[in-house]
């Protein structure tokens, strides 16, 4: 039973446009959410996070939106750059940090110049 | 500050053998987690250690085990290897103790191939 779902295995976007990566979760106990980026032959790198008490968090070109009622979050990248091409993982944690991170299967983003 | 290091980076074993993978966390980090990544499956949680104690365990068979030493370095062991154990094994460390949300820092992984 997959608790964190990234339903789009891949996404292609033109350079300069907005990239929107989506993530759905089923466990209502999750209260902290993170996005990681992964390049080939490297480990995942933390990108941005959001607590369930917020509905938006921004960091430069990256913004994460959380819709608790829909159990849905999204990562917006504006403007998209070729260096953003990577696999993006959504992760969730619950129980005030006492349970491990649960990851989605990832979305491969390709930014075309 | 040095990042998370994992050794070896690549490993080839045959079915039935056992393997030990090593992880050195970022200096000062006391929490270490292990994940298995296979194509199309994302990152599957194996176990988490904090101050030499296993805090959480994922849904993997008993062939998978781990430990953490007093210097926070961690090892994981897989016995009686199966073809399906071929994967990228990732280690992550964080500063936060139990009960705190943690941003985890990942190592580059060990690519295990079982023939």
HADDOCK unambig.tbl for C-alpha pairs under 7 A between the chains (distance, minus, plus):
assign (segid A and resid 41 and name CA) (segid B and resid 108 and name CA) 6.72 0.50 0.50
assign (segid A and resid 42 and name CA) (segid B and resid 108 and name CA) 4.58 0.50 0.50
assign (segid A and resid 43 and name CA) (segid B and resid 90 and name CA) 7.00 0.50 0.50
assign (segid A and resid 43 and name CA) (segid B and resid 106 and name CA) 5.30 0.50 0.50
assign (segid A and resid 43 and name CA) (segid B and resid 107 and name CA) 5.27 0.50 0.50
assign (segid A and resid 43 and name CA) (segid B and resid 108 and name CA) 4.23 0.50 0.50
assign (segid A and resid 43 and name CA) (segid B and resid 109 and name CA) 6.15 0.50 0.50
assign (segid A and resid 44 and name CA) (segid B and resid 106 and name CA) 5.91 0.50 0.50
assign (segid A and resid 45 and name CA) (segid B and resid 105 and name CA) 6.82 0.50 0.50
assign (segid A and resid 45 and name CA) (segid B and resid 106 and name CA) 6.76 0.50 0.50
assign (segid A and resid 96 and name CA) (segid B and resid 99 and name CA) 5.54 0.50 0.50
assign (segid A and resid 96 and name CA) (segid B and resid 100 and name CA) 6.22 0.50 0.50
assign (segid A and resid 96 and name CA) (segid B and resid 101 and name CA) 6.59 0.50 0.50
assign (segid A and resid 97 and name CA) (segid B and resid 98 and name CA) 6.65 0.50 0.50
assign (segid A and resid 97 and name CA) (segid B and resid 99 and name CA) 4.64 0.50 0.50
assign (segid A and resid 97 and name CA) (segid B and resid 100 and name CA) 4.65 0.50 0.50
assign (segid A and resid 97 and name CA) (segid B and resid 101 and name CA) 4.41 0.50 0.50
assign (segid A and resid 98 and name CA) (segid B and resid 98 and name CA) 5.62 0.50 0.50
assign (segid A and resid 98 and name CA) (segid B and resid 99 and name CA) 4.76 0.50 0.50
assign (segid A and resid 100 and name CA) (segid B and resid 56 and name CA) 6.91 0.50 0.50
assign (segid A and resid 103 and name CA) (segid B and resid 42 and name CA) 6.55 0.50 0.50
assign (segid A and resid 103 and name CA) (segid B and resid 43 and name CA) 5.84 0.50 0.50
assign (segid A and resid 104 and name CA) (segid B and resid 42 and name CA) 5.87 0.50 0.50
assign (segid A and resid 105 and name CA) (segid B and resid 40 and name CA) 6.22 0.50 0.50
assign (segid A and resid 105 and name CA) (segid B and resid 41 and name CA) 5.31 0.50 0.50
assign (segid A and resid 105 and name CA) (segid B and resid 42 and name CA) 3.74 0.50 0.50
assign (segid A and resid 105 and name CA) (segid B and resid 43 and name CA) 6.97 0.50 0.50
assign (segid A and resid 106 and name CA) (segid B and resid 42 and name CA) 6.11 0.50 0.50
